[in-house]
Amino acid sequence: MNINKSVSLALLALLFVCMIPTVAAPTPVLYPEVWVGGGQPYPTISEGYDSVEPGGIIHVVGGSYIATITIDKDVTIIGEGYVTIRPDFGTPFTIRNADVIFENLCMYGDDTCIETYYDTYSGSVTLNGCTLNEATSPASAIDFFFVDSFFDVTLVDCVITGNNGAGIYLDAEGSSGSALLETTGIWYNDIGVWAVLSDGSSVAVTLHRNDISDNKGQGLLIDCTSSTLDLDISDDNLFRITATPGCSCDFLNQRPPRPMPTFS
């Protein structure tokens, strides 16, 4: 009888537990715009990113921030004042298949400042008025990796300086897209801009009113394998261009006049 009673009590306890309604975890509330920094709802950029809806805007008030964030949703990050961002380690911003806009930010990298990886994706990355400094990676301050994708890259009114490797590194594998650099200074890097195209990539690069000078190596290094690069240079101060054979290059309105690229 004692055994049966114990079993009955256990069954009753189990039934009671099953009857208790379960409470689902609350769905996080996402906002179209969030503010980050001292005196704002979110003290860190990471918390702001977690709270903004896809396609939303993060406003970062002036100050110094630590951030190591993987961005996998469309977002705009705007510096409202003088904003500096350093990573906990590695790279402040790693972009995975998302459309991202950065405005008025100063970024430093233990590795790179920004790394972008698109895989079978169509998207864009835009930097307006940003500064990228002191990346120690042997690759670059900004790494763009595109695999079987269509992309649109824009840098306007930026400064990229004092980085190991290239200021900008663009690697396109079986991809097509365009890159615009306008009124941007790329100085004191190992290489200014390094473009590597392979597997039938087709890329159009437009350089307009930039100053790409005082880098240790080439201002522009182009490496094409079974690919096409259409290069439009107008009114730039660009020193030392090196390209591999097979690149379709269109040089327009270069002032002051610079030698045509050497081929290696």
C-alpha positions in Angstrom: 0.0 0.0 0.0 2.8 2.4 0.8 4.4 1.8 -2.6 1.1 2.4 -4.3 0.5 5.5 -2.3 3.9 6.8 -3.2 3.3 6.2 -6.9 0.0 7.9 -6.7 1.5 11.0 -5.1 4.2 11.1 -7.7 1.7 10.9 -10.5 -0.4 13.7 -8.9 2.7 15.8 -8.5 3.6 15.2 -12.2 0.1 16.1 -13.2 0.2 19.3 -11.2 3.4 20.3 -12.8 2.1 19.7 -16.3 -1.0 21.8 -15.5 1.1 24.8 -14.7 1.0 27.1 -17.7 4.3 27.8 -19.3 5.4 31.4 -19.8 7.1 32.1 -23.1 10.2 34.3 -23.0 9.2 37.8 -23.9 9.9 38.8 -27.5 12.5 41.5 -27.5 11.2 44.9 -28.5 13.1 46.4 -31.5 13.1 50.0 -32.4 13.6 51.8 -35.8 16.1 54.2 -34.1 18.2 54.0 -31.0 20.6 56.2 -29.2 23.9 55.1 -27.7 26.3 56.7 -25.2 26.4 58.6 -22.0 22.9 59.6 -20.8 21.3 57.6 -23.6 19.0 54.5 -23.3 21.9 52.2 -24.4 25.4 52.7 -23.0 27.2 50.5 -25.6 27.0 50.1 -29.4 26.5 46.4 -29.0 23.4 47.0 -26.9 22.1 49.5 -29.4 22.6 47.0 -32.2 20.7 44.3 -30.3 17.8 46.7 -29.8 17.5 48.2 -33.3 15.2 46.6 -35.9 16.6 45.5 -39.3 17.0 48.6 -41.5 17.1 50.8 -38.4 19.5 53.6 -37.3 21.9 53.7 -34.4 22.9 57.2 -33.3 26.2 57.2 -31.3 26.8 60.3 -29.3 30.4 61.7 -29.0 32.8 59.6 -27.0 35.1 56.6 -27.0 33.6 53.1 -27.3 34.7 49.5 -27.2 32.9 47.3 -29.7 33.4 43.8 -31.3 30.2 43.2 -33.3 29.1 40.9 -36.0 26.5 42.7 -38.2 24.1 40.4 -39.9 21.1 42.7 -40.4 20.8 45.9 -42.4 21.7 48.9 -40.3 23.0 52.5 -40.3 25.4 53.6 -37.6 25.9 57.4 -37.3 28.4 59.3 -35.1 26.7 62.3 -33.6 29.8 64.2 -32.6 33.4 62.9 -32.4 33.1 59.1 -32.0 36.1 56.7 -31.7 35.6 52.9 -31.7 38.1 50.3 -30.7 37.6 46.5 -30.5 37.9 44.3 -27.4 40.0 42.3 -29.8 40.3 41.8 -33.5 37.8 43.8 -35.5 35.2 46.3 -34.4 32.7 45.4 -37.1 32.4 42.2 -39.0 29.6 42.3 -41.7 27.9 39.1 -42.9 25.4 39.4 -45.8 24.0 42.8 -44.7 23.5 46.3 -46.1 25.4 48.7 -43.8 26.1 52.4 -43.7 28.7 54.0 -41.4 28.8 57.8 -41.0 31.1 60.0 -39.1 33.0 57.3 -37.2 36.7 57.0 -36.3 37.7 53.3 -36.1 40.8 51.5 -34.9 41.5 47.8 -35.3 43.6 45.3 -33.5 43.2 43.3 -36.7 41.1 45.0 -39.3 38.7 47.9 -38.7 35.9 46.5 -40.9 35.6 43.0 -42.4 32.9 42.3 -44.9 32.0 38.8 -46.2 29.2 38.3 -48.7 28.4 34.7 -49.9 25.7 34.5 -52.7 24.3 37.8 -51.6 23.4 41.1 -53.1 24.2 44.1 -50.9 26.1 47.3 -50.2 28.5 48.8 -47.7 28.8 52.6 -47.5 31.2 54.8 -45.5 30.7 58.5 -45.3 33.1 60.8 -43.4 34.8 57.9 -41.6 38.5 57.5 -40.5 40.2 54.1 -40.2 43.5 53.9 -38.3 46.2 51.6 -37.0 44.9 48.3 -38.2 47.6 45.7 -37.6 46.4 43.0 -40.0 48.7 42.1 -42.8 45.7 42.4 -45.1 44.1 45.9 -44.7 42.1 48.4 -42.7 39.0 47.3 -44.6 38.6 43.7 -45.9 35.9 43.2 -48.5 35.3 39.5 -49.4 32.7 38.7 -52.0 31.9 35.2 -53.2 29.3 34.6 -55.9 27.7 37.9 -55.0 26.7 41.3 -56.3 28.0 44.2 -54.3 28.1 48.0 -54.2 30.9 49.6 -52.1 31.0 53.4 -51.6 33.6 55.5 -49.6 33.1 59.3 -49.6 35.0 61.9 -47.6 37.0 59.2 -45.7 40.6 59.0 -44.3 42.4 55.7 -44.3 45.9 56.0 -42.8 48.6 54.3 -40.8 47.5 50.7 -41.4 49.5 47.6 -42.0 48.8 45.9 -45.4 46.5 47.8 -47.7 44.2 50.7 -46.8 41.5 48.9 -48.7 41.5 45.2 -49.8 38.8 44.0 -52.2 38.7 40.2 -53.0 36.0 39.2 -55.5 35.5 35.5 -56.4 32.9 34.9 -59.1 31.2 38.1 -58.2 30.2 41.4 -59.9 29.7 44.8 -58.6 31.0 48.3 -58.3 33.2 50.4 -56.0 33.2 54.2 -55.7 36.0 56.1 -53.9 35.5 59.8 -53.8 37.2 62.7 -52.0 39.0 60.2 -49.8 42.6 60.3 -48.5 44.5 57.0 -48.4 48.0 57.6 -46.9 50.8 55.9 -45.0 49.6 52.4 -45.5 51.7 49.5 -47.0 49.5 49.6 -50.1 46.8 52.1 -50.9 44.1 50.0 -52.6 44.5 46.3 -53.5 42.0 44.6 -55.7 42.1 40.8 -56.3 39.6 39.4 -58.9 39.1 35.8 -59.8 36.7 33.2 -61.2 35.1 35.4 -63.8 34.4 38.4 -61.6 33.4 41.7 -63.3 34.0 44.8 -61.2 33.8 48.5 -62.0 35.9 50.8 -59.8 35.5 54.6 -59.9 38.1 56.8 -58.3 37.2 60.5 -58.2 39.1 63.4 -56.5 41.0 61.2 -54.1 44.5 61.5 -52.7 46.2 58.1 -52.7 49.8 58.9 -51.9 52.7 58.4 -49.5 52.0 54.7 -49.1 55.0 52.4 -48.8 54.1 50.4 -52.0 51.6 50.9 -54.8 48.8 53.3 -54.6 46.7 50.9 -56.6 47.5 47.2 -57.0 45.3 45.2 -59.3 45.5 41.4 -59.6 43.1 39.8 -62.1 42.6 36.2 -63.0 40.0 35.3 -65.6 38.2 38.5 -64.6 37.5 42.0 -65.8 38.1 45.3 -64.1 36.8 48.5 -65.5 38.8 51.3 -63.8 37.7 54.9 -64.2 40.1 57.4 -62.6 39.3 61.1 -62.8 41.0 64.1 -61.1 42.9 61.9 -58.6 46.3 62.3 -57.0 47.3 58.6 -57.4 50.9 57.3 -57.2 52.2 54.0 -58.5 49.6 51.8 -60.3 50.5 48.1 -60.9 48.1 45.7 -62.7 48.4 42.2 -64.1 47.6 41.6 -67.8 44.0 41.0 -68.8 42.4 43.9 -66.9 40.2 46.2 -68.9 41.2 49.6 -67.5 39.8 53.0 -68.6 41.7 56.0 -67.4 39.9 59.4 -67.7 40.9 63.0 -66.9 43.8 62.1 -64.7 45.2 65.3 -63.2 48.1 65.8 -62.7 49.1 63.4 -65.4 50.4 60.0 -64.1 52.1 57.2 -66.1 50.0 54.4 -67.3 50.1 51.3 -65.1 52.9 48.8 -65.3 52.0 45.2 -65.9 53.6 42.4 -64.0 
